[in-house]
Amino acid sequence: MTSVPPPLDRIASRLDVDPEEIAFLGRFDDLQLELLDTALGMAQHTEDLEVRRSMRDAVGFVPAVLRRRVIATLFPRDAPA
């Protein structure tokens, strides 16, 4: 069974920083750190969705003759066969 890293380590991993850089957060209890980790995860997920939506919207500005190729390049799993 794999153990779950402490919340501070997960936050550091999520932010792609060394845990020492955010060691000052260690003064908060684990529940507060869990809430922060959850909030960061939700924010990152929302950001990913918004970037994807923006990319899809931008495809509308590509000339129709090139649109299918651009969609296949940007969204390979979503492109029609």
Secondary structure, DSSP 8 states (H G I E B T S, - for coil): ------HHHHHHHHHTS-GGGGGGGGGS-HHHHHHHHHHHHHHHHHHHHHHHHHHHHHHTTS-HHHHHHHHHHH-TTTS--
